[in-house]
Amino acid sequence: MARRDAWLSLTPEPERELPAALAVLADGDARRERERVERLVTRGGNGAWLRYLRRALDLAEARADSHDPAVSRARSVVIDVLHNHHQLLLGLPGRAAERTRAERARLEAIDNGGAA
């Protein structure tokens, strides 16, 4: 696997779990989110994928004050999946881990009870 494609070897949880969770957080359509992820994985590159994940974190942070149990569950899924994914990036060649340093810090702040 080429260095630029190494991100494709990571865990499949983001592709499986994020679409439904993001649909809840964005008041969107889960089918459309699944199609978006499929396009990113099959035709997109690492940069587009990382932007998608950044959007996921942005949505989770934006909905932090919600009292809706469905939103709370969706936030938890997004945070757990992103935390795991970004930790796995640390073991890959290339700059993905460096490019997600700020997101890892944001996730760490959430894990430590910080604002988000």
Secondary structure by P-SEA (a helix, b strand, c coil): cccccccccccccccccaaaaaaaaacccaaaaaaaaaaaaacccaaaaaaaaaaaaaaaaaacccccaaaaaaaaaaaaaaaaaaaaaccccccccccaaaaaaaaaaaaacccc
